Amino acid sequence: MCTHQPPCPTAESPDHHAAVIVSAHPEQGWYRLCNGTIVFDDTGEILPDGRVVNPHRDLGPLTVAA
């Protein structure tokens, strides 16, 4: 799929986010990478095989109101 040199990491690679953005839709909050992964602003993903990766952003420490 990738024609970049060096080739982009595959969707299965631990560093798959390093792939080149081939379609950007920041107004809608998503980007498609060269390896077929769709990444969302909330850190969720859809992998090329259809698997969904839930958002994994760090929300920081939780505080409880007294």
Predicted model as a PDB file, atoms N, CA, C, CB and O in Angstrom, pLDDT in the B-factor column:
MODEL        1                                                                  
ATOM      1  N   MET A   1       0.828  -1.194   0.000  1.00 65.00           N  
ATOM      2  CA  MET A   1       0.000   0.000   0.000  1.00 65.00           C  
ATOM      3  C   MET A   1       0.871   1.257   0.000  1.00 65.00           C  
ATOM      4  CB  MET A   1      -0.941  -0.001   1.212  1.00 65.00           C  
ATOM      5  O   MET A   1       0.575   2.198  -0.736  1.00 65.00           O  
ATOM      6  N   CYS A   2       1.921   1.298   0.794  1.00 81.00           N  
ATOM      7  CA  CYS A   2       2.748   2.503   0.949  1.00 81.00           C  
ATOM      8  C   CYS A   2       3.817   2.572  -0.134  1.00 81.00           C  
ATOM      9  CB  CYS A   2       3.408   2.532   2.341  1.00 81.00           C  
ATOM     10  O   CYS A   2       4.488   1.582  -0.427  1.00 81.00           O  
ATOM     11  N   THR A   3       3.964   3.752  -0.723  1.00 86.00           N  
ATOM     12  CA  THR A   3       5.015   3.961  -1.721  1.00 86.00           C  
ATOM     13  C   THR A   3       6.090   4.922  -1.220  1.00 86.00           C  
ATOM     14  CB  THR A   3       4.411   4.492  -3.018  1.00 86.00           C  
ATOM     15  O   THR A   3       6.975   5.307  -1.985  1.00 86.00           O  
ATOM     16  N   HIS A   4       6.026   5.317   0.055  1.00 87.00           N  
ATOM     17  CA  HIS A   4       7.015   6.230   0.619  1.00 87.00           C  
ATOM     18  C   HIS A   4       8.334   5.502   0.852  1.00 87.00           C  
ATOM     19  CB  HIS A   4       6.499   6.843   1.934  1.00 87.00           C  
ATOM     20  O   HIS A   4       8.367   4.287   1.050  1.00 87.00           O  
ATOM     21  N   GLN A   5       9.434   6.281   0.823  1.00 89.00           N  
ATOM     22  CA  GLN A   5      10.744   5.727   1.121  1.00 89.00           C  
ATOM     23  C   GLN A   5      11.349   6.521   2.263  1.00 89.00           C  
ATOM     24  CB  GLN A   5      11.667   5.749  -0.128  1.00 89.00           C  
ATOM     25  O   GLN A   5      11.518   7.731   2.111  1.00 89.00           O  
ATOM     26  N   PRO A   6      11.680   5.931   3.379  1.00 90.00           N  
ATOM     27  CA  PRO A   6      11.428   4.541   3.721  1.00 90.00           C  
ATOM     28  C   PRO A   6       9.933   4.307   3.902  1.00 90.00           C  
ATOM     29  CB  PRO A   6      12.192   4.150   4.992  1.00 90.00           C  
ATOM     30  O   PRO A   6       9.185   5.249   4.161  1.00 90.00           O  
ATOM     31  N   PRO A   7       9.494   3.054   3.767  1.00 92.00           N  
ATOM     32  CA  PRO A   7       8.060   2.755   3.879  1.00 92.00           C  
ATOM     33  C   PRO A   7       7.498   3.119   5.246  1.00 92.00           C  
ATOM     34  CB  PRO A   7       7.811   1.282   3.604  1.00 92.00           C  
ATOM     35  O   PRO A   7       8.192   3.033   6.260  1.00 92.00           O  
ATOM     36  N   CYS A   8       6.252   3.519   5.259  1.00 94.00           N  
ATOM     37  CA  CYS A   8       5.562   3.820   6.523  1.00 94.00           C  
ATOM     38  C   CYS A   8       5.376   2.538   7.321  1.00 94.00           C  
ATOM     39  CB  CYS A   8       4.186   4.500   6.262  1.00 94.00           C  
ATOM     40  O   CYS A   8       5.288   1.458   6.738  1.00 94.00           O  
ATOM     41  N   PRO A   9       5.316   2.639   8.651  1.00 94.00           N  
ATOM     42  CA  PRO A   9       5.052   1.454   9.467  1.00 94.00           C  
ATOM     43  C   PRO A   9       3.657   0.918   9.164  1.00 94.00           C  
ATOM     44  CB  PRO A   9       5.192   1.780  10.975  1.00 94.00           C  
ATOM     45  O   PRO A   9       2.738   1.680   8.864  1.00 94.00           O  
ATOM     46  N   THR A  10       3.515  -0.383   9.245  1.00 93.00           N  
ATOM     47  CA  THR A  10       2.213  -1.004   9.005  1.00 93.00           C  
ATOM     48  C   THR A  10       1.264  -0.687  10.152  1.00 93.00           C  
ATOM     49  CB  THR A  10       2.356  -2.531   8.832  1.00 93.00           C  
ATOM     50  O   THR A  10       1.687  -0.210  11.205  1.00 93.00           O  
ATOM     51  N   ALA A  11      -0.011  -0.953   9.945  1.00 93.00           N  
ATOM     52  CA  ALA A  11      -1.018  -0.711  10.984  1.00 93.00           C  
ATOM     53  C   ALA A  11      -0.794  -1.597  12.201  1.00 93.00           C  
ATOM     54  CB  ALA A  11      -2.420  -0.942  10.428  1.00 93.00           C  
ATOM     55  O   ALA A  11      -1.258  -1.265  13.292  1.00 93.00           O  
ATOM     56  N   GLU A  12      -0.097  -2.715  12.040  1.00 93.00           N  
ATOM     57  CA  GLU A  12       0.168  -3.634  13.152  1.00 93.00           C  
ATOM     58  C   GLU A  12       1.417  -3.254  13.935  1.00 93.00           C  
ATOM     59  CB  GLU A  12       0.308  -5.049  12.633  1.00 93.00           C  
ATOM     60  O   GLU A  12       1.659  -3.803  15.011  1.00 93.00           O  
ATOM     61  N   SER A  13       2.210  -2.328  13.416  1.00 93.00           N  
ATOM     62  CA  SER A  13       3.454  -1.930  14.079  1.00 93.00           C  
ATOM     63  C   SER A  13       3.167  -1.081  15.312  1.00 93.00           C  
ATOM     64  CB  SER A  13       4.357  -1.157  13.108  1.00 93.00           C  
ATOM     65  O   SER A  13       2.197  -0.325  15.334  1.00 93.00           O  
ATOM     66  N   PRO A  14       4.009  -1.205  16.339  1.00 91.00           N  
ATOM     67  CA  PRO A  14       3.825  -0.369  17.530  1.00 91.00           C  
ATOM     68  C   PRO A  14       3.898   1.129  17.221  1.00 91.00           C  
ATOM     69  CB  PRO A  14       4.870  -0.722  18.569  1.00 91.00           C  
ATOM     70  O   PRO A  14       3.275   1.938  17.910  1.00 91.00           O  
ATOM     71  N   ASP A  15       4.658   1.497  16.188  1.00 91.00           N  
ATOM     72  CA  ASP A  15       4.811   2.911  15.831  1.00 91.00           C  
ATOM     73  C   ASP A  15       3.934   3.300  14.636  1.00 91.00           C  
ATOM     74  CB  ASP A  15       6.276   3.216  15.516  1.00 91.00           C  
ATOM     75  O   ASP A  15       4.314   4.163  13.844  1.00 91.00           O  
ATOM     76  N   HIS A  16       2.765   2.667  14.503  1.00 91.00           N  
ATOM     77  CA  HIS A  16       1.916   2.889  13.328  1.00 91.00           C  
ATOM     78  C   HIS A  16       1.446   4.331  13.163  1.00 91.00           C  
ATOM     79  CB  HIS A  16       0.720   1.996  13.403  1.00 91.00           C  
ATOM     80  O   HIS A  16       1.046   4.725  12.068  1.00 91.00           O  
ATOM     81  N   HIS A  17       1.488   5.121  14.228  1.00 88.00           N  
ATOM     82  CA  HIS A  17       1.088   6.530  14.128  1.00 88.00           C  
ATOM     83  C   HIS A  17       2.105   7.373  13.368  1.00 88.00           C  
ATOM     84  CB  HIS A  17       0.885   7.112  15.515  1.00 88.00           C  
ATOM     85  O   HIS A  17       1.821   8.519  13.020  1.00 88.00           O  
ATOM     86  N   ALA A  18       3.283   6.821  13.109  1.00 92.00           N  
ATOM     87  CA  ALA A  18       4.308   7.549  12.374  1.00 92.00           C  
ATOM     88  C   ALA A  18       4.064   7.529  10.862  1.00 92.00           C  
ATOM     89  CB  ALA A  18       5.671   6.967  12.683  1.00 92.00           C  
ATOM     90  O   ALA A  18       4.821   8.150  10.116  1.00 92.00           O  
ATOM     91  N   ALA A  19       3.042   6.840  10.400  1.00 94.00           N  
ATOM     92  CA  ALA A  19       2.726   6.807   8.969  1.00 94.00           C  
ATOM     93  C   ALA A  19       2.288   8.190   8.494  1.00 94.00           C  
ATOM     94  CB  ALA A  19       1.619   5.762   8.676  1.00 94.00           C  
ATOM     95  O   ALA A  19       1.797   9.003   9.277  1.00 94.00           O  
ATOM     96  N   VAL A  20       2.472   8.437   7.221  1.00 95.00           N  
ATOM     97  CA  VAL A  20       2.143   9.728   6.615  1.00 95.00           C  
ATOM     98  C   VAL A  20       0.625   9.913   6.544  1.00 95.00           C  
ATOM     99  CB  VAL A  20       2.764   9.838   5.202  1.00 95.00           C  
ATOM    100  O   VAL A  20      -0.105   8.973   6.227  1.00 95.00           O  
ATOM    101  N   ILE A  21       0.159  11.118   6.839  1.00 95.00           N  
ATOM    102  CA  ILE A  21      -1.267  11.452   6.686  1.00 95.00           C  
ATOM    103  C   ILE A  21      -1.552  11.611   5.194  1.00 95.00           C  
ATOM    104  CB  ILE A  21      -1.646  12.769   7.482  1.00 95.00           C  
ATOM    105  O   ILE A  21      -0.907  12.413   4.519  1.00 95.00           O  
ATOM    106  N   VAL A  22      -2.520  10.846   4.681  1.00 95.00           N  
ATOM    107  CA  VAL A  22      -2.871  10.941   3.267  1.00 95.00           C  
ATOM    108  C   VAL A  22      -4.211  11.629   3.042  1.00 95.00           C  
ATOM    109  CB  VAL A  22      -2.899   9.567   2.652  1.00 95.00           C  
ATOM    110  O   VAL A  22      -4.522  12.033   1.922  1.00 95.00           O  
ATOM    111  N   SER A  23      -5.000  11.763   4.094  1.00 96.00           N  
ATOM    112  CA  SER A  23      -6.284  12.454   3.995  1.00 96.00           C  
ATOM    113  C   SER A  23      -6.580  13.094   5.346  1.00 96.00           C  
ATOM    114  CB  SER A  23      -7.434  11.472   3.568  1.00 96.00           C  
ATOM    115  O   SER A  23      -6.741  12.403   6.352  1.00 96.00           O  
ATOM    116  N   ALA A  24      -6.650  14.427   5.355  1.00 96.00           N  
ATOM    117  CA  ALA A  24      -6.863  15.151   6.604  1.00 96.00           C  
ATOM    118  C   ALA A  24      -8.233  15.812   6.602  1.00 96.00           C  
ATOM    119  CB  ALA A  24      -5.761  16.203   6.817  1.00 96.00           C  
ATOM    120  O   ALA A  24      -8.611  16.484   5.642  1.00 96.00           O  
ATOM    121  N   HIS A  25      -8.971  15.611   7.687  1.00 96.00           N  
ATOM    122  CA  HIS A  25     -10.282  16.230   7.872  1.00 96.00           C  
ATOM    123  C   HIS A  25     -10.369  16.794   9.292  1.00 96.00           C  
ATOM    124  CB  HIS A  25     -11.431  15.201   7.610  1.00 96.00           C  
ATOM    125  O   HIS A  25     -11.180  16.334  10.095  1.00 96.00           O  
ATOM    126  N   PRO A  26      -9.528  17.795   9.602  1.00 95.00           N  
ATOM    127  CA  PRO A  26      -9.494  18.333  10.963  1.00 95.00           C  
ATOM    128  C   PRO A  26     -10.819  18.951  11.388  1.00 95.00           C  
ATOM    129  CB  PRO A  26      -8.401  19.363  11.079  1.00 95.00           C  
ATOM    130  O   PRO A  26     -11.134  18.972  12.578  1.00 95.00           O  
ATOM    131  N   GLU A  27     -11.591  19.448  10.448  1.00 96.00           N  
ATOM    132  CA  GLU A  27     -12.895  20.017  10.795  1.00 96.00           C  
ATOM    133  C   GLU A  27     -13.863  18.957  11.298  1.00 96.00           C  
ATOM    134  CB  GLU A  27     -13.493  20.725   9.593  1.00 96.00           C  
ATOM    135  O   GLU A  27     -14.820  19.262  12.010  1.00 96.00           O  
ATOM    136  N   GLN A  28     -13.602  17.696  10.919  1.00 96.00           N  
ATOM    137  CA  GLN A  28     -14.427  16.576  11.389  1.00 96.00           C  
ATOM    138  C   GLN A  28     -13.721  15.765  12.466  1.00 96.00           C  
ATOM    139  CB  GLN A  28     -14.796  15.667  10.223  1.00 96.00           C  
ATOM    140  O   GLN A  28     -14.319  14.873  13.066  1.00 96.00           O  
ATOM    141  N   GLY A  29     -12.447  16.072  12.713  1.00 95.00           N  
ATOM    142  CA  GLY A  29     -11.717  15.423  13.795  1.00 95.00           C  
ATOM    143  C   GLY A  29     -11.093  14.087  13.454  1.00 95.00           C  
ATOM    144  O   GLY A  29     -10.891  13.267  14.349  1.00 95.00           O  
ATOM    145  N   TRP A  30     -10.776  13.833  12.167  1.00 96.00           N  
ATOM    146  CA  TRP A  30     -10.132  12.565  11.834  1.00 96.00           C  
ATOM    147  C   TRP A  30      -9.152  12.718  10.683  1.00 96.00           C  
ATOM    148  CB  TRP A  30     -11.177  11.520  11.486  1.00 96.00           C  
ATOM    149  O   TRP A  30      -9.211  13.663   9.896  1.00 96.00           O  
ATOM    150  N   TYR A  31      -8.229  11.727  10.618  1.00 97.00           N  
ATOM    151  CA  TYR A  31      -7.174  11.692   9.610  1.00 97.00           C  
ATOM    152  C   TYR A  31      -6.978  10.245   9.167  1.00 97.00           C  
ATOM    153  CB  TYR A  31      -5.841  12.298  10.164  1.00 97.00           C  
ATOM    154  O   TYR A  31      -7.079   9.327   9.980  1.00 97.00           O  
ATOM    155  N   ARG A  32      -6.696  10.038   7.873  1.00 97.00           N  
ATOM    156  CA  ARG A  32      -6.377   8.696   7.383  1.00 97.00           C  
ATOM    157  C   ARG A  32      -4.888   8.643   7.106  1.00 97.00           C  
ATOM    158  CB  ARG A  32      -7.203   8.336   6.099  1.00 97.00           C  
ATOM    159  O   ARG A  32      -4.333   9.507   6.426  1.00 97.00           O  
ATOM    160  N   LEU A  33      -4.251   7.614   7.644  1.00 96.00           N  
ATOM    161  CA  LEU A  33      -2.815   7.432   7.472  1.00 96.00           C  
ATOM    162  C   LEU A  33      -2.539   6.523   6.281  1.00 96.00           C  
ATOM    163  CB  LEU A  33      -2.183   6.851   8.750  1.00 96.00           C  
ATOM    164  O   LEU A  33      -3.420   5.793   5.828  1.00 96.00           O  
ATOM    165  N   CYS A  34      -1.326   6.574   5.786  1.00 95.00           N  
ATOM    166  CA  CYS A  34      -0.901   5.784   4.640  1.00 95.00           C  
ATOM    167  C   CYS A  34      -1.104   4.283   4.859  1.00 95.00           C  
ATOM    168  CB  CYS A  34       0.552   6.066   4.335  1.00 95.00           C  
ATOM    169  O   CYS A  34      -1.340   3.543   3.904  1.00 95.00           O  
ATOM    170  N   ASN A  35      -1.014   3.839   6.093  1.00 95.00           N  
ATOM    171  CA  ASN A  35      -1.163   2.410   6.389  1.00 95.00           C  
ATOM    172  C   ASN A  35      -2.625   1.986   6.543  1.00 95.00           C  
ATOM    173  CB  ASN A  35      -0.403   2.068   7.654  1.00 95.00           C  
ATOM    174  O   ASN A  35      -2.903   0.851   6.931  1.00 95.00           O  
ATOM    175  N   GLY A  36      -3.559   2.893   6.240  1.00 95.00           N  
ATOM    176  CA  GLY A  36      -4.980   2.552   6.281  1.00 95.00           C  
ATOM    177  C   GLY A  36      -5.658   2.816   7.615  1.00 95.00           C  
ATOM    178  O   GLY A  36      -6.870   2.635   7.726  1.00 95.00           O  
ATOM    179  N   THR A  37      -4.922   3.234   8.620  1.00 96.00           N  
ATOM    180  CA  THR A  37      -5.492   3.527   9.929  1.00 96.00           C  
ATOM    181  C   THR A  37      -6.192   4.885   9.892  1.00 96.00           C  
ATOM    182  CB  THR A  37      -4.395   3.506  11.024  1.00 96.00           C  
ATOM    183  O   THR A  37      -5.679   5.840   9.309  1.00 96.00           O  
ATOM    184  N   ILE A  38      -7.361   4.961  10.514  1.00 97.00           N  
ATOM    185  CA  ILE A  38      -8.052   6.232  10.684  1.00 97.00           C  
ATOM    186  C   ILE A  38      -7.906   6.613  12.147  1.00 97.00           C  
ATOM    187  CB  ILE A  38      -9.569   6.143  10.251  1.00 97.00           C  
ATOM    188  O   ILE A  38      -8.297   5.858  13.038  1.00 97.00           O  
ATOM    189  N   VAL A  39      -7.343   7.785  12.387  1.00 95.00           N  
ATOM    190  CA  VAL A  39      -7.148   8.252  13.759  1.00 95.00           C  
ATOM    191  C   VAL A  39      -8.047   9.456  14.006  1.00 95.00           C  
ATOM    192  CB  VAL A  39      -5.656   8.612  14.024  1.00 95.00           C  
ATOM    193  O   VAL A  39      -8.249  10.293  13.126  1.00 95.00           O  
ATOM    194  N   PHE A  40      -8.579   9.524  15.217  1.00 94.00           N  
ATOM    195  CA  PHE A  40      -9.496  10.585  15.606  1.00 94.00           C  
ATOM    196  C   PHE A  40      -8.841  11.503  16.630  1.00 94.00           C  
ATOM    197  CB  PHE A  40     -10.796   9.996  16.170  1.00 94.00           C  
ATOM    198  O   PHE A  40      -7.925  11.099  17.346  1.00 94.00           O  
ATOM    199  N   ASP A  41      -9.318  12.734  16.689  1.00 91.00           N  
ATOM    200  CA  ASP A  41      -8.776  13.704  17.641  1.00 91.00           C  
ATOM    201  C   ASP A  41      -8.875  13.232  19.087  1.00 91.00           C  
ATOM    202  CB  ASP A  41      -9.493  15.023  17.492  1.00 91.00           C  
ATOM    203  O   ASP A  41      -8.060  13.627  19.921  1.00 91.00           O  
ATOM    204  N   ASP A  42      -9.857  12.398  19.395  1.00 89.00           N  
ATOM    205  CA  ASP A  42     -10.012  11.920  20.781  1.00 89.00           C  
ATOM    206  C   ASP A  42      -9.104  10.736  21.080  1.00 89.00           C  
ATOM    207  CB  ASP A  42     -11.465  11.529  21.048  1.00 89.00           C  
ATOM    208  O   ASP A  42      -9.231  10.122  22.140  1.00 89.00           O  
ATOM    209  N   THR A  43      -8.181  10.395  20.164  1.00 89.00           N  
ATOM    210  CA  THR A  43      -7.200   9.314  20.234  1.00 89.00           C  
ATOM    211  C   THR A  43      -7.784   7.940  19.934  1.00 89.00           C  
ATOM    212  CB  THR A  43      -6.571   9.294  21.589  1.00 89.00           C  
ATOM    213  O   THR A  43      -7.071   6.945  20.065  1.00 89.00           O  
ATOM    214  N   GLY A  44      -9.036   7.845  19.541  1.00 92.00           N  
ATOM    215  CA  GLY A  44      -9.585   6.578  19.081  1.00 92.00           C  
ATOM    216  C   GLY A  44      -9.075   6.289  17.678  1.00 92.00           C  
ATOM    217  O   GLY A  44      -8.560   7.176  16.997  1.00 92.00           O  
ATOM    218  N   GLU A  45      -9.224   5.025  17.250  1.00 94.00           N  
ATOM    219  CA  GLU A  45      -8.735   4.621  15.932  1.00 94.00           C  
ATOM    220  C   GLU A  45      -9.654   3.565  15.334  1.00 94.00           C  
ATOM    221  CB  GLU A  45      -7.291   4.087  16.025  1.00 94.00           C  
ATOM    222  O   GLU A  45     -10.355   2.846  16.046  1.00 94.00           O  
ATOM    223  N   ILE A  46      -9.632   3.493  14.015  1.00 96.00           N  
ATOM    224  CA  ILE A  46     -10.198   2.359  13.288  1.00 96.00           C  
ATOM    225  C   ILE A  46      -9.057   1.800  12.463  1.00 96.00           C  
ATOM    226  CB  ILE A  46     -11.445   2.773  12.384  1.00 96.00           C  
ATOM    227  O   ILE A  46      -8.465   2.506  11.646  1.00 96.00           O  
ATOM    228  N   LEU A  47      -8.750   0.521  12.680  1.00 95.00           N  
ATOM    229  CA  LEU A  47      -7.664  -0.118  11.955  1.00 95.00           C  
ATOM    230  C   LEU A  47      -8.177  -0.628  10.612  1.00 95.00           C  
ATOM    231  CB  LEU A  47      -7.055  -1.272  12.783  1.00 95.00           C  
ATOM    232  O   LEU A  47      -9.385  -0.801  10.448  1.00 95.00           O  
ATOM    233  N   PRO A  48      -7.292  -0.874   9.648  1.00 95.00           N  
ATOM    234  CA  PRO A  48      -7.728  -1.291   8.317  1.00 95.00           C  
ATOM    235  C   PRO A  48      -8.583  -2.558   8.298  1.00 95.00           C  
ATOM    236  CB  PRO A  48      -6.536  -1.501   7.458  1.00 95.00           C  
ATOM    237  O   PRO A  48      -9.398  -2.735   7.393  1.00 95.00           O  
ATOM    238  N   ASP A  49      -8.406  -3.442   9.284  1.00 96.00           N  
ATOM    239  CA  ASP A  49      -9.203  -4.671   9.316  1.00 96.00           C  
ATOM    240  C   ASP A  49     -10.558  -4.475   9.996  1.00 96.00           C  
ATOM    241  CB  ASP A  49      -8.433  -5.766  10.027  1.00 96.00           C  
ATOM    242  O   ASP A  49     -11.304  -5.437  10.179  1.00 96.00           O  
ATOM    243  N   GLY A  50     -10.881  -3.227  10.374  1.00 96.00           N  
ATOM    244  CA  GLY A  50     -12.176  -2.919  10.974  1.00 96.00           C  
ATOM    245  C   GLY A  50     -12.187  -2.908  12.492  1.00 96.00           C  
ATOM    246  O   GLY A  50     -13.190  -2.529  13.096  1.00 96.00           O  
ATOM    247  N   ARG A  51     -11.086  -3.316  13.124  1.00 94.00           N  
ATOM    248  CA  ARG A  51     -11.044  -3.283  14.583  1.00 94.00           C  
ATOM    249  C   ARG A  51     -11.056  -1.842  15.066  1.00 94.00           C  
ATOM    250  CB  ARG A  51      -9.799  -4.022  15.115  1.00 94.00           C  
ATOM    251  O   ARG A  51     -10.499  -0.953  14.422  1.00 94.00           O  
ATOM    252  N   VAL A  52     -11.697  -1.623  16.207  1.00 94.00           N  
ATOM    253  CA  VAL A  52     -11.796  -0.292  16.801  1.00 94.00           C  
ATOM    254  C   VAL A  52     -10.888  -0.237  18.023  1.00 94.00           C  
ATOM    255  CB  VAL A  52     -13.272   0.049  17.185  1.00 94.00           C  
ATOM    256  O   VAL A  52     -10.892  -1.145  18.855  1.00 94.00           O  
ATOM    257  N   VAL A  53     -10.113   0.834  18.122  1.00 91.00           N  
ATOM    258  CA  VAL A  53      -9.280   1.086  19.298  1.00 91.00           C  
ATOM    259  C   VAL A  53      -9.940   2.241  20.039  1.00 91.00           C  
ATOM    260  CB  VAL A  53      -7.767   1.417  18.908  1.00 91.00           C  
ATOM    261  O   VAL A  53     -10.042   3.349  19.510  1.00 91.00           O  
ATOM    262  N   ASN A  54     -10.381   1.983  21.250  1.00 90.00           N  
ATOM    263  CA  ASN A  54     -11.044   3.017  22.038  1.00 90.00           C  
ATOM    264  C   ASN A  54     -10.087   4.152  22.367  1.00 90.00           C  
ATOM    265  CB  ASN A  54     -11.616   2.424  23.325  1.00 90.00           C  
ATOM    266  O   ASN A  54      -8.876   3.941  22.424  1.00 90.00           O  
ATOM    267  N   PRO A  55     -10.613   5.352  22.584  1.00 89.00           N  
ATOM    268  CA  PRO A  55      -9.758   6.474  22.961  1.00 89.00           C  
ATOM    269  C   PRO A  55      -8.924   6.129  24.187  1.00 89.00           C  
ATOM    270  CB  PRO A  55     -10.601   7.726  23.229  1.00 89.00           C  
ATOM    271  O   PRO A  55      -9.395   5.459  25.106  1.00 89.00           O  
ATOM    272  N   HIS A  56      -7.689   6.592  24.186  1.00 78.00           N  
ATOM    273  CA  HIS A  56      -6.777   6.285  25.290  1.00 78.00           C  
ATOM    274  C   HIS A  56      -6.066   7.536  25.788  1.00 78.00           C  
ATOM    275  CB  HIS A  56      -5.750   5.242  24.857  1.00 78.00           C  
ATOM    276  O   HIS A  56      -4.955   7.460  26.312  1.00 78.00           O  
ATOM    277  N   ARG A  57      -6.701   8.668  25.624  1.00 69.00           N  
ATOM    278  CA  ARG A  57      -6.082   9.917  26.068  1.00 69.00           C  
ATOM    279  C   ARG A  57      -6.026   9.973  27.594  1.00 69.00           C  
ATOM    280  CB  ARG A  57      -6.855  11.132  25.515  1.00 69.00           C  
ATOM    281  O   ARG A  57      -6.865   9.399  28.288  1.00 69.00           O  
ATOM    282  N   ASP A  58      -5.031  10.667  28.082  1.00 67.00           N  
ATOM    283  CA  ASP A  58      -4.863  10.843  29.520  1.00 67.00           C  
ATOM    284  C   ASP A  58      -5.708  12.036  29.950  1.00 67.00           C  
ATOM    285  CB  ASP A  58      -3.355  11.047  29.901  1.00 67.00           C  
ATOM    286  O   ASP A  58      -5.499  13.154  29.481  1.00 67.00           O  
ATOM    287  N   LEU A  59      -6.642  11.797  30.828  1.00 59.00           N  
ATOM    288  CA  LEU A  59      -7.517  12.867  31.303  1.00 59.00           C  
ATOM    289  C   LEU A  59      -6.950  13.587  32.514  1.00 59.00           C  
ATOM    290  CB  LEU A  59      -8.875  12.311  31.638  1.00 59.00           C  
ATOM    291  O   LEU A  59      -7.571  14.504  33.050  1.00 59.00           O  
ATOM    292  N   GLY A  60      -5.761  13.162  32.941  1.00 63.00           N  
ATOM    293  CA  GLY A  60      -5.138  13.791  34.103  1.00 63.00           C  
ATOM    294  C   GLY A  60      -5.705  13.240  35.383  1.00 63.00           C  
ATOM    295  O   GLY A  60      -6.568  12.363  35.350  1.00 63.00           O  
ATOM    296  N   PRO A  61      -5.236  13.736  36.519  1.00 65.00           N  
ATOM    297  CA  PRO A  61      -5.713  13.214  37.802  1.00 65.00           C  
ATOM    298  C   PRO A  61      -7.170  13.613  38.047  1.00 65.00           C  
ATOM    299  CB  PRO A  61      -4.824  13.724  38.952  1.00 65.00           C  
ATOM    300  O   PRO A  61      -7.592  14.729  37.742  1.00 65.00           O  
ATOM    301  N   LEU A  62      -7.901  12.691  38.594  1.00 58.00           N  
ATOM    302  CA  LEU A  62      -9.298  12.948  38.947  1.00 58.00           C  
ATOM    303  C   LEU A  62      -9.355  13.572  40.325  1.00 58.00           C  
ATOM    304  CB  LEU A  62     -10.139  11.646  38.901  1.00 58.00           C  
ATOM    305  O   LEU A  62      -8.611  13.177  41.223  1.00 58.00           O  
ATOM    306  N   THR A  63     -10.221  14.530  40.495  1.00 59.00           N  
ATOM    307  CA  THR A  63     -10.385  15.152  41.804  1.00 59.00           C  
ATOM    308  C   THR A  63     -11.830  14.952  42.248  1.00 59.00           C  
ATOM    309  CB  THR A  63     -10.011  16.673  41.764  1.00 59.00           C  
ATOM    310  O   THR A  63     -12.756  14.930  41.437  1.00 59.00           O  
ATOM    311  N   VAL A  64     -11.986  14.813  43.524  1.00 61.00           N  
ATOM    312  CA  VAL A  64     -13.324  14.626  44.097  1.00 61.00           C  
ATOM    313  C   VAL A  64     -13.696  15.890  44.842  1.00 61.00           C  
ATOM    314  CB  VAL A  64     -13.379  13.381  45.046  1.00 61.00           C  
ATOM    315  O   VAL A  64     -12.940  16.373  45.685  1.00 61.00           O  
ATOM    316  N   ALA A  65     -14.856  16.421  44.529  1.00 60.00           N  
ATOM    317  CA  ALA A  65     -15.323  17.640  45.203  1.00 60.00           C  
ATOM    318  C   ALA A  65     -15.693  17.301  46.640  1.00 60.00           C  
ATOM    319  CB  ALA A  65     -16.543  18.271  44.453  1.00 60.00           C  
ATOM    320  O   ALA A  65     -16.324  16.278  46.906  1.00 60.00           O  
ATOM    321  N   ALA A  66     -15.297  18.158  47.549  1.00 55.00           N  
ATOM    322  CA  ALA A  66     -15.585  17.911  48.970  1.00 55.00           C  
ATOM    323  C   ALA A  66     -16.917  18.512  49.352  1.00 55.00           C  
ATOM    324  CB  ALA A  66     -14.475  18.486  49.864  1.00 55.00           C  
ATOM    325  O   ALA A  66     -17.333  18.409  50.506  1.00 55.00           O  
TER     326      ALA A  66                                                      
ENDMDL                                                                          
END                                                                             
